[in-house]
Each structure stands twice: as structure tokens, then as C-alpha cells.
Amino acid sequence: MNDALREDATGAPAVGRGARRSRLSALRRSPDLAAVLAILLPGAGHLYLGRFRAALGWFVAILVGYWAVFFPGLVLHGISIGAAYRAARTRPIGALAPVRDGA
């Protein structure tokens, strides 16, 4: 079947190689759950949202902050929690995250 004619579980058309990854991004994500995950593990809230590079970046930055001196890690952890919450809240229902080849 032609890729352009298929639809995923949400009814959005599946296009190209990244169609499977975009299905998860099409679902509405809970801002509260993203914040709780970010509290438990730095970067986990962004990982839940499918923002893999942001998750890795926050994890490394916060880990270095906690290792160097406790206070910078704590500040970065708080900013990460807020960023994960805002990212989940601003994503419109049914919006597809851009999918890049090779990512």
C-alpha cells in the first residue's frame, strides 16, 4: 500500500519513514506526568515527550551541576521540570512533531 494513503491509529496520515515515531508524538501528553517524571529523573519528562536530544542535554547538564556543586544542579533541575511541563502543555492535540531522517 502507498505510504501516503495509510493512516495511523490517530487518523493522521502516515508519511515516509518516520511515520511510526510520529504516532507517539501525535498523542496528547500530560504536563503533570512530564513534570513528575522530570522530578524523578532529570530529562525523563522530555524523554516522555519524545524530545530525545533535549532529554539527553538536560540529563548531562543536571548531572554535571550536581557533581560540581549541589546548588547549580538543583537550579537546572528546577528549570528542566518547568521546561518539560511547558513543552507538554504547548503541544496542540494531534500535532505531529517534526521527524528528521537519520535522527
C-alpha positions in Angstrom: 0.0 0.0 0.0 1.2 3.5 -0.7 2.7 5.3 2.3 0.8 8.5 1.5 -2.5 6.6 1.7 -2.0 4.9 5.0 -3.3 6.3 8.3 -2.0 5.7 11.8 -4.1 4.9 14.9 -5.0 8.6 15.4 -6.3 9.0 11.9 -3.4 11.2 10.8 -1.8 10.2 7.5 1.4 8.2 7.8 4.0 9.7 5.7 7.5 8.4 4.9 10.0 6.5 7.1 9.3 8.4 10.3 5.6 7.6 10.5 5.9 5.2 13.4 7.9 7.6 15.5 5.4 10.4 14.8 2.4 8.3 16.0 3.7 8.7 19.6 4.2 12.4 19.2 0.6 12.8 17.9 -0.9 11.8 21.3 -1.6 14.5 23.9 0.9 14.3 26.6 0.1 15.1 30.2 2.1 18.1 31.5 1.7 16.9 35.1 3.2 13.5 34.2 6.0 15.1 32.3 6.8 17.3 35.4 6.7 14.3 37.8 9.0 12.3 35.5 11.4 15.2 35.3 11.4 15.4 39.1 12.2 11.7 39.5 14.9 11.6 36.8 16.4 14.6 35.1 15.5 14.5 31.4 12.7 11.9 31.8 10.0 14.4 31.2 11.5 15.4 27.9 12.0 11.7 27.0 8.3 11.1 27.7 7.5 13.9 25.2 9.7 12.3 22.6 12.4 15.1 22.8 15.4 12.8 22.9 18.1 15.4 22.4 16.6 17.7 25.0 16.4 14.8 27.4 20.0 13.9 27.0 21.1 17.5 27.2 19.2 18.2 30.4 20.4 14.9 32.0 24.0 15.7 31.3 23.8 19.3 32.4 22.0 18.5 35.6 24.3 15.6 36.4 27.4 17.9 35.9 25.6 20.6 38.0 25.0 18.2 40.9 28.5 16.8 40.6 30.3 20.1 40.6 28.3 21.9 43.3 24.9 20.9 44.5 23.1 24.3 44.0 23.7 24.6 40.2 22.3 21.1 39.7 19.3 22.0 41.8 18.6 25.1 39.8 19.0 23.3 36.5 16.7 20.5 37.7 14.0 23.0 38.5 14.3 24.7 35.1 14.2 21.3 33.4 10.9 20.4 35.3 9.3 23.7 34.2 10.5 23.2 30.6 9.1 19.7 30.4 5.8 20.9 31.8 5.6 23.8 29.3 6.6 21.6 26.4 3.8 19.2 27.1 1.3 22.0 27.7 2.0 23.9 24.5 1.8 20.9 22.2 -1.6 21.1 20.5 -3.8 18.0 20.4 -3.0 15.8 17.4 0.1 17.9 16.5 2.9 15.9 14.9 6.4 16.5 15.9 8.8 17.1 13.0 10.6 13.9 12.1 14.1 14.2 10.5 15.7 11.4 8.6 18.6 9.9 10.4 17.5 11.2 13.8 
